[in-house]
């Protein structure tokens, strides 16, 4: 009789374990004087708009936290990894959280996904070794109406870090939010910042 009940409830038990395994990774709440580092390529640098209109500037406005723009246009993840290593070695600035938005140039230049994933993994490990929280932002594949490349979700699950996996893909297909084929306009960068801010609220880093 007990065995029959166990078999009957086994699908429910398995579903509970599955949902627990898929639960959203969380952040520790950021203090009021927290410093956020926005690390990435041209989408972080704010290509095509003024410094007051790039997404890190808007994110600072929305979060009321200091946000440092560490974006370099055209950067691939191999270069980004080296730059992040040097930055962490040299900086005396406290960094509480990094918004990591890299990989787009690798994808545009048809770099192997395994290589891009490996470079991003190394960046994540560098930051976690310093006890710096991370928000990973996914970039779409080089296909029309594509979702983010699959390795972003794999990395988020492997390292248990929050992931914003939709906003860049969403903006990429909205011509009204773009200044050219791959870059955003002022409104597009604001939409990106708003999505990142909301993700930080959802993950517990910020209060709504």
VMD Tcl script that draws the C-alpha trace (Angstrom):
set ca {
  {0.00 0.00 0.00}
  {2.79 2.41 0.91}
  {4.60 1.54 -2.32}
  {1.44 2.29 -4.31}
  {1.15 5.73 -2.70}
  {4.81 6.45 -3.37}
  {4.40 5.59 -7.05}
  {1.30 7.77 -7.23}
  {3.03 10.82 -5.78}
  {6.41 10.28 -7.45}
  {5.66 12.69 -10.39}
  {4.74 15.43 -7.90}
  {7.89 14.85 -5.85}
  {10.06 14.93 -8.97}
  {8.38 18.15 -10.14}
  {9.12 19.83 -6.78}
  {12.79 18.87 -7.00}
  {12.94 20.08 -10.61}
  {11.45 23.45 -9.73}
  {13.84 23.85 -6.81}
  {16.76 23.11 -9.12}
  {15.53 25.75 -11.58}
  {14.92 28.43 -8.95}
  {16.28 31.85 -9.73}
  {19.71 32.64 -8.32}
  {19.66 35.62 -5.99}
  {21.83 38.55 -5.00}
  {22.61 39.94 -1.58}
  {21.04 43.36 -1.08}
  {23.36 46.17 -2.13}
  {24.12 48.93 0.39}
  {23.18 52.51 -0.41}
  {26.82 53.34 -1.17}
  {27.34 50.29 -3.39}
  {29.47 50.52 -6.51}
  {28.28 48.76 -9.66}
  {30.73 48.08 -12.49}
  {29.18 47.86 -15.96}
  {31.67 45.72 -17.89}
  {31.29 45.01 -21.59}
  {31.69 46.16 -25.16}
  {30.03 48.91 -27.22}
  {26.57 48.27 -25.76}
  {28.04 49.16 -22.38}
  {30.26 51.96 -23.68}
  {27.14 53.54 -25.19}
  {28.17 53.67 -28.82}
  {26.13 56.30 -30.67}
  {24.94 58.35 -27.70}
  {26.38 60.81 -25.19}
  {27.82 59.74 -21.85}
  {24.67 60.94 -20.12}
  {22.55 58.66 -22.29}
  {24.43 55.36 -22.11}
  {22.90 52.56 -20.09}
  {25.32 52.76 -17.11}
  {24.47 56.47 -16.67}
  {20.74 55.70 -16.79}
  {21.23 52.75 -14.42}
  {22.95 55.06 -11.92}
  {19.96 57.40 -12.13}
  {17.48 54.54 -11.62}
  {19.31 52.75 -8.81}
  {20.73 55.78 -7.00}
  {24.02 53.88 -6.86}
  {27.43 54.69 -8.32}
  {27.78 52.93 -11.68}
  {31.16 52.85 -13.41}
  {31.10 52.51 -17.20}
  {33.81 49.99 -18.13}
  {32.70 49.42 -21.72}
  {35.11 49.16 -24.66}
  {33.72 49.23 -28.19}
  {34.69 46.30 -30.39}
  {36.01 44.19 -27.53}
  {35.94 40.40 -27.77}
  {35.79 38.20 -24.68}
  {39.46 37.18 -24.95}
  {40.45 40.85 -24.66}
  {37.81 41.45 -22.03}
  {39.22 38.69 -19.86}
  {42.69 40.24 -19.92}
  {41.27 43.70 -19.24}
  {39.22 42.47 -16.31}
  {42.25 40.73 -14.80}
  {44.25 43.97 -14.95}
  {41.35 46.06 -13.66}
  {40.87 43.84 -10.60}
  {44.59 43.82 -9.88}
  {45.03 47.58 -10.11}
  {41.82 49.13 -8.86}
  {41.52 50.37 -5.30}
  {37.83 51.07 -5.88}
  {35.45 48.80 -4.03}
  {33.19 46.92 -6.45}
  {30.01 45.35 -5.10}
  {28.43 44.04 -8.29}
  {29.39 43.66 -11.95}
  {26.90 43.73 -14.81}
  {28.65 41.53 -17.36}
  {27.48 42.14 -20.93}
  {30.04 40.62 -23.30}
  {30.15 38.17 -26.17}
  {28.41 40.11 -28.93}
  {31.58 40.75 -30.91}
  {32.58 37.10 -30.60}
  {29.24 36.09 -32.05}
  {29.41 38.67 -34.85}
  {32.89 37.42 -35.79}
  {31.85 33.76 -35.65}
  {34.15 32.83 -32.78}
  {33.55 29.29 -31.48}
  {30.90 29.26 -28.76}
  {33.14 27.04 -26.64}
  {35.85 29.72 -26.66}
  {33.44 32.53 -25.78}
  {31.89 30.48 -23.00}
  {35.32 29.64 -21.61}
  {36.36 33.31 -21.55}
  {33.13 34.36 -19.83}
  {33.51 31.53 -17.33}
  {37.01 32.76 -16.48}
  {35.65 36.29 -15.95}
  {32.94 34.97 -13.64}
  {35.48 32.97 -11.65}
  {37.72 36.02 -11.27}
  {34.83 38.04 -9.88}
  {33.55 35.30 -7.59}
  {37.06 34.85 -6.19}
  {36.84 38.52 -5.14}
  {33.34 37.97 -3.67}
  {31.88 40.37 -6.24}
  {28.28 39.74 -7.20}
  {27.45 39.33 -10.89}
  {24.50 39.93 -13.17}
  {25.07 38.21 -16.50}
  {23.34 39.69 -19.56}
  {22.76 37.42 -22.55}
  {23.43 38.37 -26.18}
  {21.51 36.85 -29.11}
  {22.91 34.51 -31.71}
  {23.61 35.83 -35.20}
  {20.20 34.83 -36.51}
  {17.05 36.79 -37.26}
  {14.74 36.97 -34.22}
  {17.21 34.90 -32.20}
  {17.18 34.29 -28.49}
  {20.34 34.69 -26.45}
  {23.10 32.20 -27.21}
  {22.58 29.06 -25.09}
  {25.87 29.31 -23.23}
  {24.63 32.29 -21.20}
  {21.97 30.17 -19.51}
  {24.48 27.35 -19.06}
  {26.92 29.72 -17.34}
  {24.22 31.19 -15.11}
  {23.19 27.72 -13.98}
  {26.77 26.49 -13.54}
  {27.86 29.45 -11.41}
  {24.47 30.14 -9.79}
  {24.30 33.77 -10.86}
  {21.27 35.81 -11.94}
  {20.79 36.19 -15.69}
  {18.96 38.79 -17.78}
  {18.50 36.69 -20.89}
  {15.88 38.51 -22.93}
  {16.29 42.27 -23.07}
  {19.15 42.53 -25.59}
  {17.38 40.10 -27.93}
  {14.14 42.06 -27.55}
  {15.77 45.41 -28.35}
  {17.66 43.96 -31.33}
  {14.41 43.29 -33.19}
  {12.90 46.73 -32.52}
  {14.13 49.23 -35.10}
  {12.69 52.13 -33.08}
  {15.24 51.37 -30.32}
  {18.32 51.08 -32.53}
  {20.74 53.48 -34.19}
  {22.20 50.89 -36.57}
  {22.31 47.13 -37.14}
  {23.76 46.26 -33.72}
  {23.72 49.41 -31.56}
  {20.95 51.10 -29.63}
  {19.70 54.67 -29.64}
  {19.00 56.79 -26.57}
  {15.64 55.13 -25.94}
  {17.11 51.69 -26.50}
  {19.85 52.19 -23.90}
  {17.24 53.44 -21.44}
  {15.12 50.33 -22.02}
  {18.23 48.22 -21.41}
  {18.99 50.07 -18.16}
  {15.39 49.72 -16.98}
  {15.45 45.96 -17.60}
  {18.74 45.58 -15.73}
  {17.43 47.66 -12.84}
  {14.29 45.50 -12.67}
  {16.37 42.33 -12.73}
  {18.41 43.64 -9.81}
  {15.16 44.26 -7.94}
  {13.87 40.77 -8.77}
  {17.14 39.16 -7.66}
  {17.16 40.97 -4.32}
  {20.08 43.32 -5.00}
  {17.78 46.36 -4.90}
  {14.47 47.24 -3.34}
  {11.60 48.27 -5.58}
}
mol new
graphics top color blue
foreach p $ca { graphics top sphere $p radius 0.5 }
foreach p [lrange $ca 0 end-1] q [lrange $ca 1 end] { graphics top cylinder $p $q radius 0.2 }
display resetview
